[in-house]
């Protein structure tokens, strides 16, 4: 039994478009809110948390809805296609409003309320198709191979982030933005809209969802030993309650997911603003740091595959949360003791990428390992509910602490929550599956 790399890479294009979008959202929207519309950190944090509030309800809902959808193009594909097209249209409207507001154009269209309305519609649209896009990988991948598939999906996401960050670093270096009262980010938003549409169009052309899902369901029925969810082993289409011990592991795993996202998302949301206040750096410097973090994640997938083959998913997550904790602590020291981004800072952000890869590659497979085949969309939604719960809290809480205490509190905050996530993982007892040592591209798998 081997993973179909072609189909997995193609399915990963949807995730690539999603991650590149969120990279732009986290990097640019806080700047627009604070610079153009003059919102303070707490108010900006509330707006930045809005997508996560929506996601708490919408991600599991649309995951479950897509579980029960049947169309000629599949159960996930309709949401992915419609969501991408609408999101791309809304995306290019945002910089138009931002530029018009700065220029003082006398129209409601160029006001903060209109900006928030369009942003809200955009976030709703992203929530509609995010869970179906992620659930498509386990839909077409046998349980023992989902870690490998998830590693490739994460690789595609990291590539999407790198594409965006490279474009941002080239188009908006500090030399071009330093001292400007306002920066026109229209080209960045248009680039992202085109990238999203192209990615999903290629996936739709080459991926036949119904055919692939049917083949995978047939294979899993032939291997009832793969299931730990408590369902009838003769079928993967029946939905059953989780056994008590599995449910306990699931809850602690979801708690860990929420905690590490609280720490990590605080940095991704506020770092651009943080270094502009603390070090006088602009979006170019922040984009380069995030670019290096994504590069660190990409180059680490193969060695992390070998590591996970030896120590398992859970211990790999221990490694990731531990490294993330140390890296955030070092970043905090470096940023408050220097007035510019040094080469050492780039090394630290590369380690952040390695740590996040170890966490993200292993966590979703642990969640879906515990559920039945009929509940993949719903449990993928639970995974995102936990991650979004953390991200609801962190923009507001971190932003408020930065405003009331000091911007220097950011990395202390991120370090503590990364450490807390490591502690809650102690109580997770399920979600590891055994595998042999990976070879070649198989090294992308987070084997146990």
Buried (B, 14 or more C-beta within 10 A) or exposed (E): EEBBBEBBBBBBBBBBBBBBBBBBBBBBBBBBBBBBBEBEBBBBBBBBBBBBBBBBEBBBBBBBBBBEBEEEBBBBBBBBBEBBBBBBBBBBBBBBBBBBBBEEEEEEBBBBEBBBEBBBBBBBBBBBBBBBBBBBBBBBBBBBBBBBBBBBBBBBBBBBBBBBBBBBBEBBBBEEBEEEEBBEBEEBBBBBBEBBBBBBBEBBEEBBBBEBBEEBBEBBBEBEEBBBBBBEEEBBEEEBEBBEEBEBBBBBBBBBBBBBBBBBBBBBBBBBBBBBBBBEBBBBBBBBBBBBBBBBBBBBBBEBBBBBBEBBBBBBBBBBBBBBBBBBBBBBEBBBEEEEBEEEBBBBBBBBBBBBBBBBBBBBBBBBBBBBBBBBBBBBBBBBBBBBBBBBBBBBBBBBBBBEEEBBBBBBBBBBBBBBBBEBBEEBEBBBBEBEEBEEBBBBBBBB
